[in-house]
C-alpha cells in the first residue's frame, strides 16, 4: 500500500523530480503554482494543479494556509515540500499534521532542533559530533562579534542562524569586515528568513564542504548513504557536486558517517536528511549544519547507490521500515552534478532574466541525467532561484564521469538568456579539478578576476576551426559558390588557422597546417550541434550562424569564428578595432534587481573600496563599491527603485 495522492508544495525542477517518482509508484500528484508559473512544466506534468497566488513567494509558495487548503480541496493525503520554501519550516510541518495530512519529511521537533544553527551545534556536541569553535549564542553587537573573532582567531564566518543557500553568510578577515559582515548577514537573514540572528565561528582555511546523506525510518533504523563533495561554490552557493569525495579515505568516511547517524538518532530523525561538515587539509572535520530535507544535489547519491531518495521519503512517511541496512549499501562508480543557472558569469554571475528562446537539454543516454523544471519558450523571472536544471553524469571512475559531463555540457543548448554552461565546462575541464585538488575557495582562486572564457589551447582552436570551416564549405556548396574542396582562413579572436576542406558523405577530411584530420559526423547546416569525432576524439560543438560568421560553444569557450578567403583575411586585419564606451565615471547596476540602499549623496567624496549602494537580487544583497577616488556628481535614482542590468545609479566627476 501507498499514498494514493500527494501534493507537492514547490515549483520548478524539484516539483518535476517528485512527480517523476510518484508516477512510477502509481501515486497521483497535485501541483501548486503562482501567476508567474502558470505555464511551467510542473503544472502540466502533475495530475492536477491549483493556483495559489501572485508571483512573490511570500504571497504564494510561502503561505502555508493556501498550500494546506489546496491539499484538502484535492483530496491529497500527504504533502512533499521539496527543498527551499516551507521544506524546513517546523510550524508548517505541524500545521500539515494538524490538518490530518502527512508531512513527507522529518518530525517538526527534528526540524526545530536542526534548523537553528546555534541549537543544532549544541545538540551535535552532546551527540559526540565534532564542532567548530565559535559563539554559543547569537550576536547582535558588532563589537561583541569583533571580541569573539579575536578570541578564536581570524578568519571567521558570520552566519545566520536560520540561513541556507549562501544567504546571510559573510567571511571576515579583520575587525572592520566583522562589523560590516554582521550587519549585512543579519539584514540578508531578516529579508530571506524573517530571523536576523547571527553567530560567529572559526573559518577553516582551505576547507572542503563534504556532507553525509542519512536516511531514517520511524522504527529506529538509521543509515548513511556515504558522502557528497560540495566544495565547488561561489558566494557559499554550491555549483558542482560529486559522490563520493576524491579526498576522503575509508577511515574518515566511516567516522563521518557514524557521527551523522549518531546525530540523526539523537534528534529522533525520520526521512532523508543531510549532515554537512567542513573538512580541513588533514581530514579533520567539523559539524556545519543539518539540512532536514531533500538536498538539491541528491541525484549524485542516487547514482552511486541505486536508490531513489524521493521514493524512500514516501515510504518512510507512509510508515514503512527501511528495506536495507548499512551493510547492504555500497558505492558504485562516480557521479557528478553541475547546476545550470540563469546568470552571467562574465558579469560576476549577475542573475539573468528573460525568455528561453531555445532550451534543449542533452539526451538522457547511459550515464547522463537531466533534472529540470523549465521548457523552451518559458520565462525566467526575477521572483525565484535562478537554477534552471541539474546535469548529472555517472561513470565507472571519476575521470569517466568528468569526461561524460564535459560532453553533456557541450550538448546542452540554452539561448535567450545568459547562463553558466561555459563556466561549468571550464570548471570540470580545469586541471586542478580533474586532479581533485579543490576547496571551497576554488572558484575565487582560479577565477579571481571573474570568469573570462578560457583561452583557446591549440587543440581546441583546431576543433572549432575544423567545424566552422567544414560547415562553411557545406553552405557554400549548397549555394553553388564553391566546389567540394575549399581553402579558408578561420579567424577566432586574434588567432588565425588555415584549413583546407574536402567534404565527404559523413564529414570531411581536413588539412590543417600540414596535418591531416578526419572530421566524422553530420555537417547539416540546419543542425545546431556538430556531434561527432575530431581525429577519433568524441566532441560536441554548438554552432549557429552569427553573420557574418559563426557562434561556437565548446569546452568552456564561447567564440565567434569568421571563415574567410585568404584575400579577405588579409583585408580583415586592416579593419579598425571597435572600442567599448567609457563607463569609468558611472556606477552601473551589474544585474536586474532592487536598489535597497544608497549610501552616499551628491557632492560626497569617495575613496576606492567605499560602499556606494546595495542592490538586492533574488534575496542576495550585493554591495557596490567605488573603484577610484571621485566625487559623486549626480544620483540618478532612489532607494526602492527597480533596476535593469547596466542602468546608471550615479555618476562621478
N, C-alpha and C positions, 0 to 999 in steps of 0.2 A: 504493500500500500504506500501511497504518497499523496502529497497535496494535489488537489485537482486544479486549483487556480491560485496564482500568486500575483501580487502587484509589485512592480519594480519602481522604487522611489528614486529614480535617477534619469539620466539622459545620455546621449552620445554613445561612445564605444562600449562603456561598461553595461549600459542597458541592453545593447545588442548582444553583448557577450553572455549575459544571464539568459536572455531569450533563447539563444542557441542551445544551451544545455537543457533548459526547461523543455523545449520542443523535443529534444532527443529522449527525454524522460517521460514524455507524454503529459507534461504539465502545461495547462493553458496560462497565458501571460496577459497582464494588463499594463500598458504604458501610461505614463503621465507626461504632459507636455505644456510648455508655456507658449505664448503667442509667437515667440521667436523660433520655436521648434516645431511649428505646426506641420512642416513638410520634411521633418527629419526622418532618417531611416528607421529609428527605433519605434516611431509611431506606426509605421506600416508593417513592420516585422512582427509586432505583438498581435495577439488575437483581438484585443480591444485597446482603445486609447481614450483617456479622459483629459480634457483641458483643465488646467489648474491656475491660470492667471497670466499676468503681464510678464515681459521678458526678465525683469530683475529677479534674481534668485530669492531675494528677501520677500518677494510678493508671490512666489510660486513654489519652487523646489524646496525652499526652507520653511514653508508654512505647514507644520505638522498636521493641523486640523484638516486642511484640504487633502493631504495625502491619505489620511486615515478614512475620511469620508468617501473618497474615491474607491478605496478598498472595500468598504462596506457596501457601497452602492453597486459594485460589480460582483459581489459575492466572493471576493477573494478570501482565502483562508490565512494567508501569510504575506509579509512584506519583505522584500530583499532591498536593502538600502544602497547596494553598490559601494562606491567609495566617494569621499567628499560629502558635501551637503549634510544630510542628517545621519550619516553612517556611524558616527561616533558620538551621537547625542543620546545620553542615557535617559533624559526625560522623554525623548521620542520613543525609545525602546519601551519605557514604562507605559506610555500612552497607547502604544500598539497593543500591549498585553491587556491593559485595562479595557480596551475596546473589544476584547475577545478574539484578537488576532495573534498570530505568531510572528515574532521578530526573528528574521533569519540572520542571526548574529549572536554575539555573546550576551550574557545576562547584564542588566543595567549596572549592577554592582561592580562588575569587572570593568565596564566602560568608565564608570566614575573613578575607580582606583587607578586605571592606567591612563585615562585622559588628562589627568592633572600631572604634569611632569614633576612637580615637587613631591606630590604624594606617591607617585609611581617610583621615584628614586628611593624614597624611604622604604617602601614595600620591597623593592628589589634588594636593598641591603639586608633586610630581615630574611629574605629568601636565599641569601648566600650568593647573590649575583654581584659581580664586580661593578663598581660605580665610579664616576668621575668626581674628583674634588670640586667643591663649589658651595654656593649658598644653600642653606637648608630651607630658606623661606623666600617668598617673593620680595623683590627690591623695587622701591619706587623713588628713592632719593638717589640722584646721580652721584653724590659724594659718598654715600654708603657703598654704591657699586664700585667706585674707584678704590675705596678702602679694601673691599674683598678681593678685587682684582690684584692689588699689590700684595695681598697676603698669599694668594695661590700662585701668583706669577703670570706675567703676560706670555703669549696672547690668551685672551678669554673670549668666551661666547656669551652674548646677551641673547637669551632665548625666551620666547613667550611660553608661558605655562600651558596654554591651550592651543599652541601653534601647530603648524603642519604645512607641508608643501613649500617650505622655504620662507613662509611669511612670518614676520615677527622675529627674525634672526639677524644678528649682526656680529661680526668678528671685530674685536678691538685689540690694538697693539700698544696703546698708550692711554693716559688718563683722559685726554680730550676726546678720543674716539669712544671711550667708555661712556662718557657723559652724553655725547650726541647719540651713540648707539642705543642707549637705554631709552631715550625719548622716542627715537624712530621705531624701535622694536615695539614699544608699548602702544604707539599710535597705530601701527600696522595691525597689531593684535586686536586692538579695540575695534578697528574697522572690519577686520575679517572674521573675528570670532566672538566679539562682544565681551571680551575678557582681556584687560590690559596688564595682567600680572606678568612680570618678567623676572627671571632669575639669572644668576651669573655662575658659570662653571669654567673649569680649565679647558682650553682648546688644545687638543693633541696635535703636535706637529707631525707633518707628513702622514695624516690619518687616512685610513681606509674605512669606508662605510660598508659594513658587512652585516647582514641580517639573517635571522633564523626563522624559517616558516614553521609554525606549530599548528597542530590540528587536535582538537579535543572534543569528546562527546559528553553527554550528560550522565555517563555511567562511570566516570572517574578515569577513563582512558585518555592518555595524552601522548602524542608522538611529535617528533620534529621531522621535517622533510628536507633537512640539510640547509645549506646556506645559499644566499644570493650576494654577489658582489655588486654594490651600487655606488662605486667611488667616482664614476664619471658624472660630475654635477656642475651646474653653474647656478650661482645665487642660491645654493642649497637645494636646487631642484634637480632630481635625477634625470639623466639624459640617455645613458646606456647602462644596461644591467646584464649580468650574466650569472649562470649557475653551472657548475659550482664556482668557487673563487679560485683564481690561479695562485693565490697567496697562502691559503690555509694548508696546514699539514693535517694528517688524520687525527693526531692527538688534540690539536686546537679545535678542530671541527667537533670532536666528541665532547670536549669540555664545554664549548659554547652551546651545543645542542642540549646538554644536560642542564645547564643553567637556565636556558629558555623554557624547558619543560618544567623545571622547578618553580619558576615564576608563574607560569600558567596554572599550575596546580595550586599555588599559594593564593591566587585570586579567584579560584573556582571557575576557571575559564572554560568556555564551550565555543565551538565553531572554529573557523580559520582565523589565525592572528599572526602577527609578526613581532618578534623581539629584535630590536635594532641595537647594534653595537658599533662603537668606534674602535678601530684596531690600530695599534701603533706599529712602528717598524720592526719591533722584536716580537710581534704577535701577542703583545699584551693587549687585552681588550676590556672595554668598559661599557656598561649599560647606557644606552642613549634614551630609548623610549620603547613603549609597546604600542603598536597600532592595532586597535581592536576591530579590525575589519579586513576585507579582502584588499590586497595591495595592487596597485597599478601593474607592477612587474610580476604578478603571479604566473603568467604563462611560461616563464623560463623554468619554474619549479615543475609545472605540469609536463614540460617537455622532457625533463630528465628523470621524472618518477613515473610517468604514465598515468598519473591521477588527474581527475577533473575536480578542481577545488570548489567550483560552484556546486557541482553535484554533491560533494561531501558536506558542504554547508547546508544544503537542502535536507540531506539525510539526517544530519545531526539535529537540525531544527525540528524534524518530524519525530525525533526520539530514538532513532536507530543507534546501535553501537557501531564503533569503527570496525570494519571487516578485516583489519590487519594490525599487526603490532610493529614495534620499531625494528625487530629483526627481519621483517618482511620487506623493508624498504631499502632499495639500492639506487646508486647513481648510475644512470645510463647516458654516457656521452656528455656533450656540452651544448648549452643553449645560450643564445644572445638575444637581447631585445633592444631596439632603438625606438625612441619616441619621436614621432613626426609632429612638429609644432608649426603653427601658423605664426611665424616670426621671421625677422630679417637678421640673419647672423652678421651681415656686413654693417648693420646699424646697432651694434651692441644688443642684438637679439630683441629688438623692439617688436611688440605684437603687430601682426598684420591682419587686417580685416578686409572682407570683400567676397566676391562670388567665385566659386570654384568652376572656372570655365572648362577645365579638364581635370579629371581625377580618375586615374587608372592604376590601382594597386597591382603589384606583380602577381602572377598566377600562383596559387597555393599548391605548388608541387611538393614532392617529398622533401621534408626538412624546412619548409617555408610556411609561415602562418601570418595572417594579417587580421588584427582586431581593429575594427574601425567603426565610426558612428556618423560619417558624413558621406555624401554622394555627389557626383558630378552635377553641377547646376545649383548646388546648395549654397547658402550664405553663411560665412564665418562671421559671427557677430562679436561685439566687444563685451558682451554680458557674461561669457563663461570662459573657462580654462581654454587656452589656445591649442591643446593637444587634439590632433586630428585622427591619429592612428598609432598603433604599435606594430612594428615589423619584427617578427621573431624568426630566428633560424636555429636549426639543430644540426649537429654533426657528431661523428664518432670522436673527434678531437676538437680542441679549442680552435686551432687554425682552420680546420674544415668548416666550423660554424662561422668563423670570421670571413673566410673567402665566400661562403654562400651568402652572407649578409651583404658583402660588397656588391655582388652581382644583383641581388634583390633590390638594393637601393638604386642601382643604375636603371632598373626596370620600372621604378615607381614614378609615374607621371603626375605632376601637380602643376597646374597653371591657373592664373587669375589672382593669386596672392603670393606673397613672399613666404618661403618655408626654409626649413633647415636640412633638407635632404643632402645637399652637397657638403654641409658641415659634418653631418653624421658619417658620410662616406670618408671624409678626411680623417675623422677620429679613428674609425675602425681600421683604416689603412696606415695609421701612424706607427712607425717602428716601435716606439715605446709602448703603445697599446698592445701591439701584436706580441710583444715580449712579456706582457703582464706587469710592467713596471709602472703602476699607476697609483694615484692617491686622489683625495677629494680636491686637490689643487691642480690636477692635470690640465684642465681647460685654461685656468688662469696662467699656468706656467707655459704651456705650449702655444697658447693663443693670446698672449699678453697684450697685443695691440689690437685685439679683436680678430674676427675671422676674415682673413684675406685669402681668397681661394688659392689653393696650392699652386706653386709654380709647376709648369709642365715639365716633368722629367722627360728625357729623350724618348723613352718607350711610350709614354702616354701621348706625347706630341705626335709620334708616329701613328698611333692608333687613331687619334682624331683626324689627322691629315689623311690617312687612308680612307676612312669612312666618308669624310667630306668630299674628297676628290672622286671617289667611286660613285657616290650619289650624284655629284655634278655631271659626271660622264654619262650616267643613265639619263638624266634630264636632258642633256644636250642631244643625245642620240634620239630621244623621243621627239624632240623639237626639230630634228633634221638638220642640226647645226654642225655636228661632228661625226666622225667615224667611230668605230667601236674602240679605237686606241687613241688616247688623249694624253698630252703632256701639260701639266699645270704647275703653278706655284701656289701653295697653300700658305696664307698669312694668318697667324694666330697671335695676337698681341704684337710683340716685337720679333717673334720667331717666324722664319720662312723655311718651307720644306718643298723641294722639288719632287713631284710624283708623276710617274707615267702609268696610265691605267689601261689594262687590256681586259675588257669585260668578258665574262663567261656566263654560262647558263645559270649558275648559282654562286655569284660572287665575282671576284676579279683577281687577276694576277697583277702585282704592282712592282714597279722598280722605284725604290726609294734610296737615292744616293748610292746606287750600285748594288743594293741589297734586294733580292727578290723575295717578295712577301705574297702569301696566298691569303686572300680575304674571302671567307666562306660564309654565305648567308644571303638572304633576300635583300636586294637594294631597291625595292619598290619605293618610289617617291611618296606614295600615299602612307607608308608606314612611319609612325612617329619614333620607332626604336629600331636600330640595327641590332639584331640579336644573333650572333654567330661566333665565328672564330677568326682571330687575327694571329697568323703564324702558329696555328694549332692551339692558341690560348683562348678559352671561352671569354667573350666580352659582350657587354651590352652598352650601347651608346645612344642616348636620346638625341635625335637630330630633327630639327624643324627649320623651315625657311625663315630667314630674318633679313629680308632684302636690304642690300644686295648680296648677302652671304647666308651663312647657316648658324644656328644656335645649337651648341653641342653641350651635353652634360655627361660626364663620365668620371668616376673615381675621385670625387671630391672637387672637381673642377667644372665650372660653367664658362664656356668660351664662345667667342664669335669667330668664325672662320670665313675668310674670303678665298674663293678659288678663282685664280686669275691666270691669263696667259702670261708668258714671260714679259712681253712688251708692256702689258697693263700693270704688271707687278712692279716694273721699273718706274713707271709714272706714279704709281701709288705711293712710293717712298718720298715723292716730292710734295705730297699733299700737306698743307699746314695743319698742325695739331690743334684741335679744339680745346680751349681752356675752360675749366669749370668756373662758374661765377664766384666772386669773393664773398664769403659769408662770415668772415672773421669778426665783423662788427655787429653780428646778430646772434641772439640766443634763440635757437630753433627748437621746437619740441621734437625729440627723437622718435616719437611714437604718437598714435592717437590715444587720447586719454583725458583725464580731468585735471585741470590746473588747481591743485589743492591749496597751495600757499605761495605767495610772492614774498620773499624775504628781504627785498631791498626796495628803495624808492628812487624816483628820478632825481638826478643830481648826486647820488651816492657814489663814492669812490670805492672800487672793489679791488681785491688782490687775488692772484692765482689760487685756486682751490676753494675760494669762498663760496658758500652755498647761496644760490640766487633764487631758486624756485623749486617746488616739489610737484611732480606730475604723478598722478596715480593711474595705473593701467592694470586692469584685471586684478585689483586689490593689492598690487605691489606698489610701494612708494619709491619713486626714482628722484634722487636729489641731483639737480642740475647745478654745476659749479662753474665759476669763472676760469677761463683758460689763460688769462693775462691780466695785467693791471689796466684798469679802464674806469671810465665814468659812465654811469647809466644816463643816457640821453633821453630815452623815452620808453615807458612801459606800455605795450600795445594791447594788453588785455587785462582781465582781472580775475582774482581767485573765484573758483566756481565755474569758470568757463570750460566748455568742451573744446579740445584742441585736435586739429588734424596733424598728421605727420608733416614735419617741416614748417609748421605755422610759426610765425615770428612772435616770440613772447616779449622781448625787449631789444633795444638797440644800444650800442656803446659808442663812445667817442674818445 
